Amino acid sequence: MKSTVDKEFVAALARALSLELRELLGAGVAVSEHKTPPAPQSPQTALSHLLYEELQERYGPLMSGMVLVKALGYGSADAFRQAVSRQTVPVAVFPIAERRGKFALTRDVALWLAEQRLTNTN
């Protein structure tokens, strides 16, 4: 199960980044092909929008469990739990009554990923 989640997540990110690169290079998808309104101007906003669409389609409005752990780049669930206890998780995580674990909004994760991609690129 773990490798399936990892492969699915990597595939989703690859598709989103591929679309983002095509749009930024001017050889990309026409606005009329998008299901949503035209992408905003800044590269970070455009990338976060594309990532959000991919993640939303795959996981819905909330992310939790190993999907959230891997999306945020933690090596293990224990590392994520440690970050939660130290309050160093880079996105807002929260509990839901009658549910186990921590949850994050897919939109927050997509925005953080886009920010990391654009600020940490050589």
TIMI-209816 format. One record per residue: x, y, z of N, C-alpha, C in turn. Coordinates in steps of 0.02 Angstrom, whole numbers, plus 50000, padded with zeros to 5 digits. Layout:
N
XYZXYZXYZ/...
! end
This chain:
122
500414994050000500005000050000500435006350000/500975006350040501395012250045501695014149977/501955009249940502255010949876501735013249825/501115010849831500585013149787500435020449799/500385022549862500265029449878500835033849852/501445031649862502015035549839502015036249764/501885030849727501875031049654501315035549629/500725035249660500165039349639500325046749652/500605048249709500775055149725501305057849677/501815054049665502345056149619502055057249549/501615052949527501305053749461500895060049458/500515061549511500105067649513500545073849510/501085073949549501545079649548501875080349480/502075074849450502395075149384501935078149332/501295076049333500815078849285500725086349296/500665088449359500565095449374501165099549354/501765097149369502375100849351502475101049276/502285095749241502335095649169501885100949138/501265101449163500805106549138501075113549153/501335114449213501605120949233502185123049189/502625118449174503205120149132502985121949061/502505118149034502265119748967501945126748965/501565128449016501255135049017501775140549024/502265139449068502765144649078503205145649017/503305140448978503725140848918503325143148857/502685144148865502285146748810502065141548760/502215135248772502015130048725501445125948754/501105128648803500655124648844499925124548823/499545122748871498835121648865498485128348856/498035128748809497645134748800497155135648857/496995141848872496545143348928495875139748918/495635139248857494995136048844494985128648862/495575125448867495605118348885495535117248960/495635122349001495575121749073494845121149093/494715117249145494055116649173493885122649217/494395126349238494315131849285494475138449251/494365144049284494535150449254495285150849238/495485155749198496185156449179496635156949240/497235154249233497725154249288497935161449303/498015163149367498245169749385498955171149359/499175177349367499795179549336500445176649366/500515176549432501155174549460501285167049451/501925165149439502085158049431501895153849492/501995156649552501815152949613501075151549616/500675156549600499945155649602499725150749548/500025151249489499845146649435500025139449453/500635138449479500845131749498500415129049555/500275133149605499865130849661499165129049637/498915132749589498255131149560498255124349525/498775123149485498825116649450498915110849499/499355111849548499445106649599498805105449637/498455110749655497825110049691497325105949650/497265107449586496795103649544496965096149545/497605094549537497815087449537497685084149604/497895087449657497815084549724497075084149744/496685089149726495975089249742495615083449706/495795082449643495485077049605495655070249635/496265069449657496495063049683496285061849756/496335066949799496245065849871495645069549901/495345074149864494785077949892495035084149929/494595087249968494755093650000495235093050060/495295086950088495735085850145496255080550130/496835081350161497355076250156497525073950226/497665067550233497865064850299498275058550289/498505055750343498865049450341499515049950302/499705044450271500345044150235500355048650174/499785050050145499765054650089500005061550111/499765063850168499975070350195500715070150215/500915064850248501615064050269502085064550210/501945060950156502375060950097502335067550059/501735070550055501665076850020502085082350052/502155082050118502545087150154503285085250159/503465079550131504165077650127504455074250188/504045072050234504295068550293504475061350274/505005058850303505235052150287504815046650318/504455048350371504045043250405503495046650444/503005042550464502465045150506502735047650572/503255044350598503555046550661503855053550654/504185054850599504475061550588503915066750585/503365065050553502795069650550502505070850619/502415065550658502165066350726502615070850768/503265070050759503745074150795503665081550776/503575082850711503475089650688502825092650715/502315088450719501675090850748501785092750820/502115088450858502225089850929502665096050940/503125097350894503555103250899503245109450866/502675108450835502315113750799502735116750743/503065112350705503485114650650503235112250582/502625109650580502335107450516502215113850474/502415113750410502385119950371501685122150349/501175118050360500485119950345500065118850407/499495121950409499045121050466498765113950466/498865110350520498565103650528498095103950587/497585099950585497065100250636496735093450644/496455092150703496085085950714495355086950691/495015081550680494295081650666493975076950717/493445079350747493095075450798492895068650771/492985063650813492795056750796493225053650741/493795056750725494245054150674494945053650703/495335048950678496035048250700496485052350656/497035054650686497555057950648497445065450639/497885068350601497875075450585497685076350512/497385082050497497155083550430497425090350409/497495091250343497685097750315497255098850253/497125105150239496765106850179497205105650118/496935102550068497295101250006497565107749977/497175112949981497385119449954498015122049989/498055121150055498645123350093499265119450072/499185112950062499745108750042499985110749972/499515111949926499695113949858500065120549858/499835125349897500165131849901500865131149929/500945127249981501605126150011502085122749962/501835117649926502255114149877502485118849822/502035122949797502205127749744502735132749770/502635135049830503115139749860503805136549866/503835130349888504465126849894504795125849826/504395124149777504665122849710504975129049680/504635134749689504875140849657505415144449696/505425143749762505935147249801506575143149809/506525136649799507115132349809507375129349745/507225132449689507475130049624508125133449608/508615129549586509275132349570509245136449507/
! end
